[in-house]
Amino acid sequence: MLKVYADYDAIAKAGKLNELTIPELVKFLNEQKTVLTAEQSQNVTTTLNKAVENSNKAACDNKCAEFCAMERSEMWRSYAPNPYYMGIKITTDPKSGALSTQDAKMLIKFKALEKYYQTLNAVETNDKGEPMPNKSVTLCRDGHYEKLVMLFNGMLSEETASELGADKLTRSTKVEETLKDMGLDCFIGPVNKGKRLAQLQAIWNAMLPEELAAACTALSCDIKYLKIAANRAKHGSVKGLGDKAMIDEIVVTISKGLSFDGKARSSKYDFASKSKFFFSKAEQ
């Protein structure tokens, strides 16, 4: 391991800044923060951030490789309840300003995992000779799952806008084409509780291997969770979740569906409140 140089100029002159490890960079910033110029400090910080980014990407890729090497049903049983990799983040002490490293559980978004899988199965390269994701392959049983998620998410947004009395949202011209292509009655006409459940079930059926989908039934608690997850409200503005982000929330419901059935599942969606109306965990 390299020894941390006494000052910034020595490191820069030797061209060793990019060779320092994350702990060494953190130590250097902590020990030299009173003598570094703003520019020097920014250069070291930029190098540190890039090192953390590279480290986390490597850790994420390793976990994605692990998931993609699994048989498909095994992958879903492993990924859905625990879609994370162990990464690293830099924290700052609020009093002293000292930096430190901390292990952190980081989400592997489903589309990122699928892109990794598609890149593994690349049949073309870009101008740099790098493999390009092969979008003809998927981790799901049916590649149309994304269109089903788009319909489901969009219809949830329509419902929310209607309940708020907000301006009516204008559907994309692609929606009607997709509705015809899918040919699923649950997405046609007025949507009720039964149709909403059928929509989610159709998505699960498209994403999961047949043997898992057959034993996994969407319940009203799953719909209730997704209706809450579908929107973010702040300062009088409500924003609907994007379709890719909705996929990750649907993966959450899949994890519950694979592990719990009936009333047992409804108790598995956690809720916490910051209201002083309730005891804090420390007080319990």
C-alpha positions in Angstrom: 0.0 0.0 0.0 1.2 3.5 -0.8 2.1 5.8 2.0 0.3 9.1 2.0 2.6 11.8 0.9 3.3 14.8 3.1 1.7 17.4 0.9 -0.4 17.8 -2.2 2.4 19.1 -4.4 4.4 15.9 -3.7 1.5 13.7 -4.7 0.7 15.7 -7.8 4.3 16.0 -9.0 4.8 12.2 -8.6 1.5 11.6 -10.5 0.3 9.4 -7.6 -3.0 11.0 -6.8 -5.0 8.5 -8.8 -3.1 5.6 -7.2 -4.2 6.4 -3.7 -6.8 4.1 -2.2 -10.1 5.5 -0.9 -9.0 5.3 2.8 -5.7 7.0 1.9 -7.6 9.8 0.1 -9.9 10.3 3.0 -7.0 10.4 5.4 -5.2 12.9 3.2 -8.1 15.2 3.1 -8.6 15.0 6.8 -5.0 15.7 7.7 -4.3 18.3 5.0 -7.6 20.3 5.0 -6.1 23.3 6.8 -3.3 23.7 4.3 -4.9 22.8 1.0 -6.0 25.5 -1.3 -9.7 25.4 -2.5 -8.5 24.1 -5.9 -6.3 21.4 -4.4 -9.0 20.3 -2.1 -11.5 20.1 -5.0 -9.0 18.0 -7.0 -8.5 15.5 -4.2 -12.3 15.4 -3.5 -13.0 14.8 -7.2 -10.4 12.0 -7.3 -12.1 10.5 -4.1 -15.6 10.7 -5.6 -14.4 9.0 -8.8 -12.7 6.2 -6.8 -15.9 5.6 -4.8 -17.9 5.6 -8.0 -15.6 3.0 -9.6 -15.6 0.9 -6.5 -19.4 0.9 -6.3 -19.7 0.1 -10.0 -17.4 -2.9 -9.6 -19.3 -4.1 -6.6 -22.6 -3.7 -8.4 -21.3 -5.5 -11.5 -20.1 -8.4 -9.4 -23.6 -8.7 -7.7 -25.3 -8.5 -11.1 -23.0 -11.2 -12.5 -24.0 -13.4 -9.5 -27.7 -12.9 -10.2 -27.4 -13.4 -13.9 -25.5 -16.7 -13.4 -28.5 -18.2 -11.6 -31.3 -20.3 -13.0 -34.2 -17.8 -13.6 -36.5 -18.9 -10.8 -33.6 -18.9 -8.4 -32.6 -15.4 -9.6 -36.1 -14.1 -8.8 -36.2 -15.7 -5.4 -32.8 -14.2 -4.6 -33.1 -10.7 -6.3 -36.7 -9.7 -5.5 -36.4 -9.8 -1.6 -32.8 -8.5 -1.6 -32.0 -6.3 -4.7 -28.9 -4.8 -3.2 -25.1 -4.8 -3.2 -22.8 -3.6 -0.5 -21.1 -0.4 -1.6 -19.2 2.4 0.1 -20.1 6.0 0.8 -18.3 9.0 2.3 -19.8 10.6 5.3 -19.0 13.9 7.0 -19.0 14.5 10.7 -21.4 17.4 11.3 -19.3 18.8 14.1 -15.7 18.3 13.1 -16.2 18.1 9.3 -14.0 15.0 9.2 -14.6 12.5 6.5 -15.0 8.8 7.0 -15.9 5.7 4.9 -19.0 3.7 5.6 -20.4 0.5 4.1 -23.8 1.0 2.5 -26.5 -1.2 1.1 -27.3 0.1 -2.4 -30.2 -0.7 -4.7 -29.7 -2.6 -8.0 -32.5 -1.2 -10.1 -34.2 -3.9 -12.2 -33.5 -2.1 -15.5 -29.8 -1.9 -14.5 -29.7 -5.6 -13.8 -31.4 -6.4 -17.1 -29.1 -4.1 -19.0 -26.1 -6.0 -17.4 -27.7 -9.3 -18.6 -28.4 -7.8 -22.1 -24.7 -6.7 -22.3 -23.6 -10.2 -21.4 -25.6 -11.4 -24.4 -24.4 -8.6 -26.7 -24.2 -9.4 -30.4 -23.0 -5.9 -31.5 -20.3 -3.4 -30.4 -20.3 0.4 -30.5 -17.6 2.6 -32.1 -15.3 2.0 -29.2 -15.6 -1.8 -29.5 -17.7 -2.0 -26.3 -20.5 -4.6 -26.2 -24.0 -3.1 -26.7 -27.0 -4.3 -24.7 -28.9 -6.9 -26.7 -32.5 -5.7 -26.1 -34.0 -8.8 -27.8 -33.2 -10.8 -24.5 -34.8 -10.2 -21.1 -34.7 -11.5 -17.6 -38.5 -11.7 -17.7 -40.8 -14.4 -19.2 -42.3 -11.8 -21.6 -40.5 -8.8 -23.0 -43.8 -6.9 -23.1 -43.8 -6.5 -19.4 -42.5 -2.9 -19.7 -45.6 -1.9 -21.8 -47.9 -3.5 -19.2 -46.1 -1.5 -16.4 -46.5 1.7 -18.5 -50.3 1.0 -18.8 -50.6 0.2 -15.2 -48.7 3.2 -14.0 -50.4 5.6 -16.4 -53.8 4.5 -15.3 -52.9 5.0 -11.7 -51.8 8.5 -12.6 -55.2 9.1 -14.3 -57.0 7.9 -11.2 -55.0 10.2 -9.0 -55.5 13.2 -11.3 -59.2 12.5 -11.3 -59.4 12.3 -7.5 -57.6 15.6 -7.2 -59.8 17.3 -9.8 -56.6 18.2 -11.7 -56.4 18.9 -15.4 -57.1 15.8 -17.4 -53.9 14.1 -18.6 -53.5 13.5 -22.3 -52.6 9.9 -23.3 -49.7 9.2 -25.6 -50.8 8.0 -29.1 -48.7 4.9 -28.3 -51.1 3.9 -25.6 -54.0 3.0 -27.8 -51.6 0.9 -30.0 -50.3 -0.8 -27.0 -53.8 -1.6 -25.7 -54.6 -3.3 -29.0 -51.4 -5.2 -29.0 -51.7 -6.5 -25.5 -55.3 -7.6 -26.0 -56.0 -7.7 -22.2 -59.5 -6.9 -21.1 -58.3 -5.7 -17.7 -56.8 -2.6 -19.3 -59.9 -1.8 -21.4 -62.7 0.5 -20.2 -63.4 1.7 -16.6 -61.0 0.3 -14.0 -62.3 -1.2 -10.8 -60.7 -3.1 -8.0 -61.0 -6.4 -9.8 -59.4 -5.1 -13.0 -56.6 -3.4 -11.1 -55.7 -6.8 -9.5 -55.9 -8.4 -12.9 -53.5 -5.8 -14.3 -50.9 -6.4 -11.6 -51.3 -10.2 -12.0 -50.7 -9.8 -15.7 -47.5 -7.9 -15.0 -46.3 -10.5 -12.5 -47.2 -13.3 -15.1 -45.1 -11.5 -17.7 -42.1 -10.9 -15.4 -41.9 -14.2 -13.5 -41.1 -17.7 -14.8 -44.3 -19.7 -15.3 -43.8 -21.9 -12.2 -43.4 -18.9 -9.9 -46.3 -16.9 -11.4 -48.6 -19.9 -11.0 -48.1 -19.8 -7.3 -48.1 -16.0 -6.9 -51.4 -14.2 -6.6 -51.7 -10.4 -6.5 -53.7 -9.2 -3.5 -55.4 -5.9 -2.6 -52.6 -5.0 -0.2 -50.2 -5.1 -3.1 -52.4 -2.6 -5.0 -52.7 -0.3 -2.0 -48.9 -0.2 -1.6 -48.4 0.6 -5.3 -51.0 3.4 -5.2 -49.1 5.0 -2.4 -45.7 4.4 -4.1 -47.0 5.8 -7.4 -47.0 9.5 -6.3 -44.9 12.0 -4.5 -46.6 15.1 -3.0 -44.9 18.3 -1.9 -45.9 22.0 -1.6 -49.2 21.5 -3.5 -47.7 19.5 -6.3 -48.2 15.8 -6.9 -45.9 14.0 -9.3 -46.4 10.5 -10.5 -43.6 7.9 -10.5 -41.8 7.2 -13.8 -42.4 3.8 -15.4 -38.9 2.5 -14.7 -39.2 3.5 -11.0 -42.6 1.7 -11.0 -40.9 -1.5 -12.1 -38.7 -1.4 -9.0 -41.8 -0.9 -6.8 -43.5 -3.8 -8.6 -40.5 -6.0 -7.8 -41.2 -5.1 -4.1 -44.7 -6.5 -4.4 -43.3 -9.6 -6.2 -41.0 -10.2 -3.3 -44.0 -10.2 -0.9 -46.0 -12.4 -3.3 -43.2 -15.0 -3.4 -42.9 -15.1 0.3 -46.3 -14.5 1.9 -49.9 -15.3 1.1 -53.3 -14.1 2.4 -53.4 -12.0 5.5 -49.8 -12.7 6.3 -48.7 -10.5 3.3 -50.6 -7.4 4.3 -48.6 -7.1 7.5 -45.3 -7.2 5.6 -45.6 -3.7 4.1 -43.8 -1.5 6.7 -45.1 2.0 7.7 -43.4 4.6 9.8 -44.5 8.1 10.8 -42.5 11.1 12.0 -45.5 12.4 13.8 -45.0 13.0 17.6 -48.5 11.4 17.9 -46.6 8.1 18.1 -43.8 6.8 20.3 -40.4 6.8 18.7 -38.5 3.5 18.7 -36.2 4.8 21.4 -39.2 5.4 23.7 -40.7 2.0 23.2 
